[in-house]
Amino acid sequence: QVQLVESGGDLVQPGGSLRLSCAASGSISSIHLMGWFRQAPGNQRDFVASITSGGSTNYADSVKGRFTISRDNAKSTVYLQMNNLKPEDTAVYYCHLHTIIPSKHYWGQGTQVTVSS
């Protein structure tokens, strides 16, 4: 069984930085996509960033140039480095895993990021 556990969420001032981690456990296929989504109260869950098993990345326009997604395959962990944080970045951030064969989706429990002065 696959489990995703996020950590690193915190209260930070505008312009500050945070690094989120997502540790994956269980049997994960070699070909997969991992990423981050976020959801503010009353809003839908929006895409933030993704990274393939081969290391290719993709970002939402709102975070390009500020956020960096990376992974450590040996540790089965994906990271989200968030710089120059803005109040509009405030949300619960969820780790996401999409395996290809078989095609399945998994979600972490979420970690709260609050950007406020």
C-alpha positions as CSV (number, residue, x, y, z in Angstrom):
1,Q,0.0,0.0,0.0
2,V,1.3,3.5,-0.9
3,Q,1.3,6.2,1.7
4,L,2.4,9.9,1.2
5,V,3.3,12.0,4.2
6,E,3.9,15.7,3.9
7,S,5.9,17.9,6.3
8,G,7.4,21.4,6.5
9,G,4.3,23.6,6.5
10,D,4.6,26.6,8.8
11,L,3.7,30.2,9.4
12,V,6.0,32.5,7.5
13,Q,6.2,36.2,6.7
14,P,5.8,37.5,3.1
15,G,9.0,37.2,1.3
16,G,10.1,34.3,3.4
17,S,10.9,30.7,2.3
18,L,9.8,27.2,3.2
19,R,10.7,23.7,2.1
20,L,8.0,21.1,2.0
21,S,8.8,17.4,1.9
22,C,6.7,14.4,0.9
23,A,7.9,11.0,1.8
24,A,6.4,8.1,-0.1
25,S,6.3,4.6,1.2
26,G,5.0,1.3,-0.3
27,S,5.4,-0.3,-3.7
28,I,5.7,2.4,-6.3
29,S,6.2,1.7,-10.0
30,S,9.3,3.0,-11.6
31,I,7.3,5.2,-14.1
32,H,5.3,7.7,-12.2
33,L,4.5,11.4,-11.7
34,M,4.7,13.2,-8.4
35,G,3.6,16.7,-7.6
36,W,2.1,19.3,-5.3
37,F,-1.4,20.8,-5.2
38,R,-2.8,23.4,-2.9
39,Q,-6.2,24.4,-1.6
40,A,-7.3,27.5,0.3
41,P,-10.5,27.6,2.3
42,G,-13.5,27.8,0.0
43,N,-11.4,27.2,-3.1
44,Q,-10.7,24.3,-5.4
45,R,-7.6,22.2,-5.2
46,D,-5.1,23.8,-7.7
47,F,-2.0,22.4,-9.4
48,V,1.3,23.8,-8.2
49,A,4.2,21.7,-9.6
50,S,5.0,18.2,-10.8
51,I,8.1,16.1,-11.5
52,T,8.4,12.9,-13.5
53,S,10.3,9.8,-12.5
54,G,12.9,11.1,-15.1
55,G,13.2,14.5,-13.5
56,S,11.1,16.6,-15.9
57,T,9.3,19.5,-14.1
58,N,6.2,21.5,-14.7
59,Y,4.9,24.6,-12.8
60,A,1.8,26.6,-12.4
61,D,2.3,30.1,-13.8
62,S,1.6,31.6,-10.4
63,V,4.7,30.0,-8.9
64,K,7.2,30.0,-11.7
65,G,10.5,31.5,-10.7
66,R,9.7,31.2,-7.0
67,F,9.1,27.5,-6.4
68,T,11.3,24.6,-7.3
69,I,10.2,21.0,-7.2
70,S,12.8,18.2,-6.8
71,R,13.1,14.6,-5.8
72,D,15.4,12.2,-4.2
73,N,14.7,8.8,-5.7
74,A,16.9,7.0,-3.2
75,K,14.8,8.3,-0.3
76,S,11.5,8.2,-2.3
77,T,10.9,11.8,-1.4
78,V,9.8,14.8,-3.3
79,Y,10.4,18.4,-2.2
80,L,9.0,21.8,-2.9
81,Q,11.3,24.8,-2.2
82,M,9.2,27.9,-1.9
83,N,10.9,31.3,-2.1
84,N,9.5,34.8,-2.0
85,L,6.3,33.6,-0.5
86,K,3.2,35.8,-0.9
87,P,0.0,35.9,1.1
88,E,-1.9,34.3,-1.8
89,D,0.3,31.2,-1.4
90,T,-1.5,30.5,1.9
91,A,-3.2,27.1,1.6
92,V,-3.0,23.5,2.5
93,Y,-0.4,21.9,0.3
94,Y,-1.0,18.3,-0.8
95,C,1.5,15.8,-2.2
96,H,0.2,13.8,-5.2
97,L,1.4,10.6,-6.8
98,H,0.2,9.2,-10.1
99,T,1.5,5.8,-11.0
100,I,1.2,4.8,-14.7
101,I,1.2,1.0,-14.6
102,P,-1.3,0.4,-13.0
103,S,-2.8,3.9,-13.3
104,K,-3.6,5.0,-9.7
105,H,-3.7,8.3,-7.8
106,Y,-2.6,8.9,-4.2
107,W,-2.8,11.9,-2.0
108,G,-1.0,13.0,1.2
109,Q,-2.8,14.4,4.2
110,G,-1.8,18.0,3.6
111,T,0.4,20.5,5.3
112,Q,-0.6,24.0,6.2
113,V,1.3,26.9,4.8
114,T,0.4,30.4,6.1
115,V,2.0,33.5,4.7
116,S,1.2,36.5,6.9
117,S,2.8,39.4,8.6
